Amino acid sequence: MLAIAVHFLTGRYYASDFRDRSAPETVPHPDRLFSALVAAHHAGDAPQDERAALLWLEQQEPPALAVPEGIAPRRMPAMVPINDPYGDKKMTRLNAQILPAIRSVHGRKPRHFPSVEVPGRCIHFVWQAAEPSAGVRRALGQIASRVARLGSAASLVALEVVDAPPVPTLQPDAAGAQVLRVPAPGRLLQLEARFTVGLRPAPGRQVRYGPVVAALTPSPPPRSTFGELIPVMLAGAIQPDITATIHLTRSLRAALLSCADEPVASVLHGHDPEPHCAFLALPFVGSPYVDDPARILGLGVILPENVAPAGRNAVLVALARLAQQDLRTPLGTFRVQPVGTYAGMPISLQARRWSSPSRVWTSVTPVVFDRFPKPGKRGADAGDVMAFSCAAIGLPAPIGVAVSGFSGVQGVPPSRRFQTARNNGTHHYVSHVTVHFAQPILGPVVLGAGRHFGLGLCVPLDEDTQAGDGADRVHVERGAWS
């Protein structure tokens, strides 16, 4: 076992949530601790035994956390004076004298300093299954002793490797509601490479956490063979609408292939029989304020559930390079920006929007059926086809399937308006669907023959409203709604 105690010297932890810069990070993410250790390692002479210890640490399973009860977040903004509106270049002796008057005229602006109060002033990270050698434990202790802050500069800490940590209260749990960033194999090289070129660290691997007692449930909810969703923001002169999904996803795949290292990883090109990435367009849907049709705010790459560390790193490297150039599409030229540095990120660009557990999922881009539904003794109805599509991504057969040319999600156009033509000129049955499972399913859920290019993207549906607007025009093909 390995345990690192983080002592918060002021009793308060200052750090922003990577999804909302004005909100506090309620508990330190394991990846933030790993980044702090890497920074402390490079602040000194960077001996090889310390580097070997960090490489060992990134290979371990995500740690559990011992978090004290009663953590209280604080999100109150502070009013601060604005900077000199005339800029440093115009700073003269005269305007230096009148600067206080300028500030009083222009007033103050709010600035957030999100933080949480840590009862007991200590949080422990516990790698319960780890078995470090004496040399690794000693090297990690040396690095930890040099870490002075965790989060912002105001978050002063003292770290130590301990032998008897308290019982963890938070641990990895596939059904957990809290998402934390954790280090993964290759993280050290990625942090060093981005620092060398002057880029901020990219968000690390994301893992669900839950209370220790909740993690003892017999089995987690089923999930598809699709795993981590990596969203990026799309910026350009126009905001394309959702009907042009396939043009953007094809362009995204082609751009990532051109940015990837040679030889291109199979998880990107998809020509090998192993599972590979899917490419999504992420629209703003399901709100009274959406456009008609809904606009695409960003793109996304879904990694296979059990992707190898080398494959994940290959995707992240290609995305980082794409962010330094333009994404050319049939709809125009766009810039792809990581969402981890974007304050107030829209919900559509957050992985939880497309991954939260639910029994009911409905399509926001129409499903391209794997084969034509043919009711009758010799044919398969739409329910049978959807059961096949669910099985293709590792999901159980749904107990209910509703098929319609229209979606019940606000801002989603009829299926006939989407561009779904394939290169080989074949025709497919295309429709919106709503599928109902016997138990909650973890997303992302992308169904049908066009799933690797963003068609068949589903969103979890509130079961209290699943029979609301548009229910009278939906035909139930299999089973019954419960």
C-alpha positions as CSV (number, residue, x, y, z in Angstrom):
1,M,0.0,0.0,0.0
2,L,1.1,3.6,-0.7
3,A,-0.5,6.6,1.0
4,I,0.2,10.3,0.6
5,A,-1.2,12.8,3.1
6,V,-1.9,16.3,1.9
7,H,-1.9,18.8,4.8
8,F,-3.7,22.1,3.9
9,L,-1.7,24.7,6.0
10,T,-4.4,27.3,5.9
11,G,-7.3,24.9,6.3
12,R,-8.6,25.8,2.8
13,Y,-8.1,24.3,-0.6
14,Y,-8.1,26.8,-3.6
15,A,-8.7,25.3,-7.0
16,S,-11.2,25.7,-9.8
17,D,-13.4,22.9,-11.3
18,F,-12.0,22.1,-14.7
19,R,-15.5,22.3,-16.1
20,D,-16.5,25.7,-14.5
21,R,-13.7,28.1,-13.5
22,S,-16.0,29.9,-11.1
23,A,-16.8,26.7,-9.1
24,P,-14.5,25.1,-6.6
25,E,-13.0,21.7,-7.0
26,T,-14.5,20.0,-3.9
27,V,-11.8,17.4,-3.5
28,P,-8.3,17.4,-5.1
29,H,-8.2,15.3,-8.2
30,P,-5.5,12.5,-8.2
31,D,-4.3,13.9,-11.5
32,R,-3.7,17.3,-9.9
33,L,-1.7,15.7,-7.2
34,F,0.4,13.8,-9.8
35,S,1.0,17.1,-11.7
36,A,2.1,18.8,-8.5
37,L,4.6,15.9,-8.0
38,V,5.9,16.2,-11.6
39,A,6.4,20.0,-11.1
40,A,8.3,19.5,-7.9
41,H,10.5,16.8,-9.5
42,H,11.5,19.2,-12.3
43,A,12.0,22.1,-10.0
44,G,15.1,20.4,-8.6
45,D,17.8,18.4,-10.2
46,A,15.3,15.8,-11.5
47,P,17.2,12.7,-10.5
48,Q,16.5,9.5,-12.4
49,D,15.2,7.6,-9.3
50,E,12.5,10.2,-8.8
51,R,11.5,10.0,-12.5
52,A,11.4,6.2,-12.2
53,A,9.1,6.6,-9.2
54,L,6.7,8.8,-11.1
55,L,6.6,6.4,-14.0
56,W,5.8,3.7,-11.5
57,L,3.0,5.8,-9.9
58,E,1.2,6.5,-13.2
59,Q,1.0,2.8,-13.9
60,Q,-1.1,2.2,-10.7
61,E,-4.8,1.9,-10.5
62,P,-6.6,5.2,-9.5
63,P,-6.3,5.8,-5.8
64,A,-9.0,5.9,-3.1
65,L,-9.3,9.1,-1.0
66,A,-9.9,9.6,2.7
67,V,-11.9,12.8,2.7
68,P,-13.2,14.3,6.0
69,E,-16.9,15.0,6.4
70,G,-18.2,18.6,6.2
71,I,-16.2,20.0,3.3
72,A,-17.8,23.4,2.7
73,P,-17.4,25.1,-0.7
74,R,-17.3,28.9,-1.1
75,R,-18.1,30.5,-4.4
76,M,-18.4,34.2,-3.3
77,P,-16.9,36.6,-5.9
78,A,-14.6,39.4,-4.8
79,M,-14.8,42.9,-6.3
80,V,-11.4,43.9,-7.6
81,P,-10.2,47.1,-9.4
82,I,-9.9,46.7,-13.2
83,N,-6.5,47.2,-14.9
84,D,-5.4,50.4,-16.4
85,P,-7.8,50.8,-19.4
86,Y,-5.1,52.6,-21.4
87,G,-2.6,49.8,-21.2
88,D,1.0,49.8,-20.1
89,K,2.2,51.3,-23.4
90,K,0.5,54.5,-22.6
91,M,1.5,54.6,-19.0
92,T,3.0,58.0,-18.4
93,R,3.8,60.0,-15.3
94,L,0.5,61.8,-15.7
95,N,-1.9,58.9,-16.0
96,A,0.1,57.2,-13.2
97,Q,-1.0,60.0,-11.1
98,I,-4.6,59.9,-12.1
99,L,-4.9,56.1,-12.2
100,P,-6.8,56.0,-8.8
101,A,-9.3,58.4,-10.3
102,I,-9.7,56.3,-13.5
103,R,-10.3,53.2,-11.4
104,S,-12.9,54.9,-9.4
105,V,-14.7,56.0,-12.5
106,H,-14.6,52.6,-14.2
107,G,-15.4,50.8,-11.0
108,R,-14.7,47.2,-10.0
109,K,-15.4,43.9,-11.5
110,P,-16.2,40.6,-9.9
111,R,-13.5,37.9,-9.8
112,H,-14.0,34.4,-8.4
113,F,-11.6,32.8,-5.9
114,P,-13.3,29.4,-5.5
115,S,-12.2,27.3,-2.5
116,V,-13.4,24.7,0.0
117,E,-12.8,24.5,3.7
118,V,-11.1,21.2,4.7
119,P,-12.1,20.0,8.2
120,G,-9.0,18.6,9.9
121,R,-6.8,20.2,7.3
122,C,-5.8,16.9,5.7
123,I,-6.9,14.6,2.8
124,H,-5.2,11.2,2.1
125,F,-4.6,9.5,-1.3
126,V,-4.4,5.8,-0.8
127,W,-3.2,3.3,-3.5
128,Q,-4.5,0.2,-1.7
129,A,-3.2,-2.4,-4.2
130,A,0.1,-0.8,-4.8
131,E,3.3,-2.5,-3.6
132,P,6.2,0.1,-4.0
133,S,9.7,-0.9,-3.4
134,A,11.7,0.9,-0.7
135,G,13.5,3.0,-3.4
136,V,10.2,4.1,-5.0
137,R,8.7,4.9,-1.6
138,R,11.8,7.0,-0.6
139,A,11.9,8.8,-4.0
140,L,8.2,9.7,-3.8
141,G,8.7,10.9,-0.2
142,Q,11.5,13.2,-1.5
143,I,9.4,14.7,-4.2
144,A,6.4,15.1,-1.9
145,S,8.5,17.0,0.6
146,R,9.2,19.7,-2.0
147,V,5.5,20.3,-3.0
148,A,4.5,23.7,-1.6
149,R,1.0,24.1,-3.2
150,L,-1.8,22.1,-4.7
151,G,-4.2,24.1,-6.9
152,S,-3.7,27.9,-6.9
153,A,-0.8,29.7,-5.3
154,A,-3.0,30.4,-2.2
155,S,-3.5,26.7,-1.6
156,L,-0.4,26.0,0.6
157,V,0.2,22.4,1.5
158,A,2.7,20.0,3.0
159,L,2.9,16.5,1.7
160,E,4.2,13.3,3.2
161,V,4.2,9.6,2.5
162,V,2.5,7.9,5.5
163,D,2.2,4.2,6.6
164,A,-1.1,4.2,8.4
165,P,-3.7,6.3,6.5
166,P,-7.4,6.5,7.6
167,V,-10.0,4.3,6.0
168,P,-10.9,5.7,2.5
169,T,-14.3,7.3,2.1
170,L,-14.2,7.7,-1.7
171,Q,-13.1,5.2,-4.3
172,P,-13.4,4.4,-8.0
173,D,-16.9,3.2,-8.7
174,A,-18.4,2.7,-12.2
175,A,-21.8,3.8,-10.9
176,G,-20.5,6.8,-8.9
177,A,-21.8,10.3,-9.4
178,Q,-18.5,12.1,-9.0
179,V,-16.0,12.3,-11.8
180,L,-12.3,12.8,-11.0
181,R,-9.3,13.2,-13.2
182,V,-6.6,10.5,-12.6
183,P,-3.1,9.9,-14.0
184,A,-2.7,7.1,-16.5
185,P,0.3,5.4,-18.2
186,G,2.0,8.0,-20.4
187,R,0.8,11.0,-18.4
188,L,4.4,12.0,-17.3
189,L,5.5,12.2,-20.9
190,Q,2.4,14.1,-21.9
191,L,2.8,16.7,-19.2
192,E,6.5,17.2,-20.1
193,A,5.7,17.5,-23.8
194,R,3.0,20.1,-23.3
195,F,5.2,22.2,-20.9
196,T,8.0,22.2,-23.5
197,V,5.8,23.8,-26.1
198,G,4.2,26.2,-23.7
199,L,0.7,24.5,-23.5
200,R,-1.4,24.0,-20.4
201,P,-1.9,20.4,-19.3
202,A,-4.7,18.6,-21.1
203,P,-7.4,17.1,-18.8
204,G,-6.3,13.7,-17.7
205,R,-8.3,10.5,-17.8
206,Q,-11.7,10.8,-16.1
207,V,-12.9,8.1,-13.7
208,R,-16.2,7.9,-11.7
209,Y,-15.9,7.8,-7.9
210,G,-18.4,7.0,-5.3
211,P,-18.6,6.5,-1.5
212,V,-17.0,3.3,-0.3
213,V,-20.3,1.9,0.9
214,A,-21.9,2.5,-2.4
215,A,-19.0,0.8,-4.3
216,L,-19.9,-2.5,-2.5
217,T,-23.0,-3.0,-4.6
218,P,-23.0,-6.4,-6.4
219,S,-22.6,-5.1,-10.0
220,P,-22.3,-1.7,-11.6
221,P,-24.8,-0.6,-14.3
222,P,-24.1,-1.9,-17.7
223,R,-22.3,0.3,-20.1
224,S,-21.4,0.2,-23.8
225,T,-18.1,-0.6,-25.3
226,F,-17.7,3.1,-25.8
227,G,-15.7,4.6,-22.9
228,E,-14.2,8.1,-22.2
229,L,-15.6,11.0,-24.2
230,I,-13.1,13.8,-24.9
231,P,-15.0,16.9,-26.0
232,V,-13.5,20.0,-27.7
233,M,-15.1,23.3,-28.5
234,L,-15.7,24.4,-32.1
235,A,-15.1,28.1,-33.0
236,G,-15.7,29.7,-36.4
237,A,-17.6,32.4,-38.3
238,I,-20.7,30.3,-38.2
239,Q,-22.3,27.7,-35.9
240,P,-23.3,24.7,-38.1
241,D,-26.6,23.1,-37.4
242,I,-27.1,19.5,-36.2
243,T,-28.2,18.2,-39.7
244,A,-24.6,18.6,-40.9
245,T,-23.1,16.2,-38.3
246,I,-21.6,13.8,-40.7
247,H,-19.6,16.4,-42.6
248,L,-18.0,17.6,-39.4
249,T,-17.2,14.1,-38.0
250,R,-15.7,13.0,-41.2
251,S,-13.5,16.1,-41.4
252,L,-12.5,15.6,-37.7
253,R,-11.4,12.0,-38.3
254,A,-9.4,13.0,-41.5
255,A,-7.7,15.9,-39.6
256,L,-6.8,13.7,-36.6
257,L,-5.3,11.1,-39.0
258,S,-3.1,13.8,-40.6
259,C,-2.0,15.1,-37.2
260,A,-1.2,11.6,-35.7
261,D,2.2,10.1,-35.4
262,E,3.3,7.5,-37.9
263,P,2.3,4.7,-37.9
264,V,-1.2,5.8,-37.1
265,A,-2.7,4.0,-34.1
266,S,-5.4,1.5,-35.1
267,V,-7.7,3.1,-32.5
268,L,-7.8,6.2,-34.8
269,H,-8.0,4.7,-38.3
270,G,-10.3,1.8,-37.4
271,H,-9.1,-0.6,-40.1
272,D,-8.3,-3.4,-37.7
273,P,-10.9,-5.6,-36.1
274,E,-10.2,-4.1,-32.6
275,P,-12.6,-1.5,-31.2
276,H,-11.8,2.1,-32.4
277,C,-12.8,5.7,-31.8
278,A,-16.1,7.2,-32.7
279,F,-16.4,10.9,-33.7
280,L,-19.3,13.1,-32.5
281,A,-20.8,16.5,-33.1
282,L,-22.1,17.8,-29.8
283,P,-25.2,20.0,-30.2
284,F,-27.0,22.2,-27.8
285,V,-30.4,20.5,-27.4
286,G,-33.2,19.9,-24.9
287,S,-33.6,23.4,-23.7
288,P,-36.3,26.0,-24.4
289,Y,-33.6,28.4,-25.6
290,V,-32.2,26.2,-28.4
291,D,-32.2,27.2,-32.0
292,D,-34.3,25.3,-34.5
293,P,-32.4,23.4,-35.7
294,A,-30.0,23.0,-32.9
295,R,-26.5,24.4,-33.3
296,I,-23.3,22.3,-32.9
297,L,-21.1,23.8,-30.1
298,G,-18.3,21.3,-30.2
299,L,-17.0,17.9,-31.4
300,G,-16.0,14.8,-29.4
301,V,-13.9,11.7,-29.7
302,I,-15.1,8.6,-27.8
303,L,-12.4,6.1,-26.9
304,P,-13.1,2.4,-26.7
305,E,-13.8,1.3,-23.1
306,N,-10.6,-0.7,-22.7
307,V,-8.3,1.3,-24.9
308,A,-4.6,0.8,-24.4
309,P,-2.6,3.7,-22.8
310,A,-0.6,4.1,-26.0
311,G,-3.8,4.4,-28.1
312,R,-5.2,7.0,-25.7
313,N,-2.0,9.0,-25.8
314,A,-2.0,8.9,-29.6
315,V,-5.5,10.4,-29.7
316,L,-4.5,13.2,-27.2
317,V,-1.4,14.0,-29.2
318,A,-3.4,14.3,-32.4
319,L,-6.0,16.5,-30.7
320,A,-3.3,18.8,-29.2
321,R,-1.8,19.3,-32.7
322,L,-5.1,19.9,-34.3
323,A,-5.7,22.7,-31.7
324,Q,-2.7,24.5,-33.2
325,Q,-4.2,24.6,-36.8
326,D,-7.5,25.0,-38.6
327,L,-10.1,22.3,-39.1
328,R,-11.2,22.5,-42.7
329,T,-14.7,21.1,-43.5
330,P,-17.2,21.4,-46.3
331,L,-19.0,23.9,-44.1
332,G,-16.0,26.2,-43.6
333,T,-13.0,26.5,-41.5
334,F,-13.1,26.2,-37.7
335,R,-10.8,26.2,-34.7
336,V,-10.8,23.3,-32.3
337,Q,-10.1,24.4,-28.7
338,P,-9.8,22.2,-25.6
339,V,-12.7,22.7,-23.2
340,G,-10.6,22.2,-20.0
341,T,-9.5,25.8,-20.1
342,Y,-12.9,27.3,-20.9
343,A,-14.8,29.0,-18.1
344,G,-18.5,28.3,-17.8
345,M,-18.4,25.4,-20.3
346,P,-21.9,24.7,-21.7
347,I,-23.5,21.4,-20.6
348,S,-23.4,20.1,-24.1
349,L,-19.6,20.1,-24.0
350,Q,-19.5,18.2,-20.7
351,A,-19.1,14.4,-20.8
352,R,-21.7,13.9,-18.2
353,R,-24.4,15.3,-20.5
354,W,-24.0,12.2,-22.7
355,S,-22.9,9.6,-20.1
356,S,-25.2,9.9,-17.1
357,P,-26.9,6.7,-16.2
358,S,-30.5,6.4,-17.4
359,R,-33.1,3.7,-18.3
360,V,-34.4,5.7,-21.2
361,W,-32.2,7.0,-24.1
362,T,-33.5,9.0,-27.1
363,S,-31.6,9.9,-30.3
364,V,-30.6,13.5,-31.1
365,T,-29.1,12.4,-34.4
366,P,-31.1,9.7,-36.3
367,V,-30.1,6.1,-36.2
368,V,-28.9,4.5,-39.4
369,F,-30.4,1.0,-39.0
370,D,-28.0,-1.9,-39.4
371,R,-30.6,-3.5,-41.7
372,F,-34.1,-2.7,-42.9
373,P,-36.9,-3.6,-40.4
374,K,-39.2,-6.1,-42.1
375,P,-42.1,-7.2,-39.8
376,G,-43.4,-10.7,-40.4
377,K,-42.4,-14.3,-40.0
378,R,-39.3,-14.0,-42.0
379,G,-38.3,-10.5,-41.1
380,A,-37.0,-8.6,-38.1
381,D,-39.1,-5.7,-36.8
382,A,-37.5,-2.4,-35.5
383,G,-37.2,-3.8,-32.0
384,D,-35.2,-6.8,-33.2
385,V,-32.9,-4.5,-35.2
386,M,-32.3,-2.2,-32.2
387,A,-31.6,-5.2,-30.0
388,F,-28.9,-6.2,-32.6
389,S,-27.5,-2.6,-32.6
390,C,-27.4,-2.6,-28.7
391,A,-25.6,-5.9,-28.7
392,A,-23.1,-4.6,-31.1
393,I,-21.9,-2.0,-28.5
394,G,-22.2,-4.4,-25.5
395,L,-25.6,-3.3,-24.2
396,P,-28.5,-5.6,-23.2
397,A,-31.5,-5.8,-25.4
398,P,-34.0,-3.0,-24.7
399,I,-37.4,-3.8,-23.3
400,G,-39.1,-1.1,-25.3
401,V,-38.3,0.6,-28.6
402,A,-40.1,3.6,-30.1
403,V,-39.4,4.6,-33.7
404,S,-40.4,7.9,-35.3
405,G,-39.3,10.4,-37.9
406,F,-39.4,13.0,-35.1
407,S,-37.5,13.3,-31.9
408,G,-39.0,14.4,-28.6
409,V,-35.9,16.4,-27.8
410,Q,-36.3,20.2,-28.3
411,G,-34.2,21.5,-31.2
412,V,-33.8,18.2,-33.0
413,P,-35.1,18.3,-36.6
414,P,-36.9,15.3,-38.3
415,S,-34.7,12.5,-39.4
416,R,-35.3,13.2,-43.1
417,R,-33.5,16.5,-42.8
418,F,-30.2,14.9,-41.8
419,Q,-27.5,14.2,-44.3
420,T,-26.6,10.5,-43.9
421,A,-25.5,9.4,-47.5
422,R,-22.7,6.8,-47.5
423,N,-19.7,6.7,-49.8
424,N,-20.8,3.4,-51.5
425,G,-24.2,4.8,-52.4
426,T,-26.2,2.2,-50.5
427,H,-29.4,3.2,-48.8
428,H,-30.4,2.6,-45.2
429,Y,-33.4,2.9,-43.0
430,V,-33.0,6.1,-41.0
431,S,-35.1,7.2,-38.1
432,H,-35.2,8.6,-34.6
433,V,-35.5,6.1,-31.8
434,T,-36.2,6.0,-28.1
435,V,-35.0,2.8,-26.3
436,H,-36.1,1.8,-22.8
437,F,-33.9,-0.6,-20.8
438,A,-34.8,-2.7,-17.7
439,Q,-32.0,-1.0,-15.7
440,P,-30.0,2.2,-15.9
441,I,-27.3,2.2,-18.6
442,L,-24.1,4.2,-18.5
443,G,-23.3,6.2,-21.7
444,P,-22.2,7.3,-24.1
445,V,-24.9,5.5,-26.2
446,V,-24.4,5.7,-30.0
447,L,-26.4,3.2,-32.0
448,G,-26.6,2.0,-35.6
449,A,-24.4,1.7,-38.7
450,G,-23.4,5.4,-38.5
451,R,-22.3,5.4,-34.9
452,H,-18.6,6.0,-35.6
453,F,-19.5,9.2,-37.4
454,G,-21.9,10.7,-34.8
455,L,-25.2,9.3,-36.2
456,G,-27.4,7.6,-33.6
457,L,-26.1,9.7,-30.7
458,C,-28.5,9.4,-27.8
459,V,-29.1,11.5,-24.7
460,P,-30.4,10.2,-21.4
461,L,-34.1,11.1,-21.1
462,D,-35.9,12.0,-17.9
463,E,-38.3,9.1,-17.3
464,D,-40.9,11.4,-15.8
465,T,-41.2,13.2,-19.2
466,Q,-40.4,10.5,-21.6
467,A,-44.1,10.2,-22.6
468,G,-44.5,13.9,-23.1
469,D,-44.4,16.0,-26.3
470,G,-44.7,13.9,-29.4
471,A,-45.6,10.6,-27.7
472,D,-48.8,10.4,-29.8
473,R,-46.7,10.1,-33.0
474,V,-44.4,7.3,-31.8
475,H,-45.0,3.7,-32.6
476,V,-43.8,1.1,-30.1
477,E,-42.2,-1.8,-32.0
478,R,-41.1,-4.0,-29.2
479,G,-42.3,-4.7,-25.6
480,A,-44.1,-2.1,-23.5
481,W,-43.2,0.9,-21.5
482,S,-43.0,0.2,-17.8
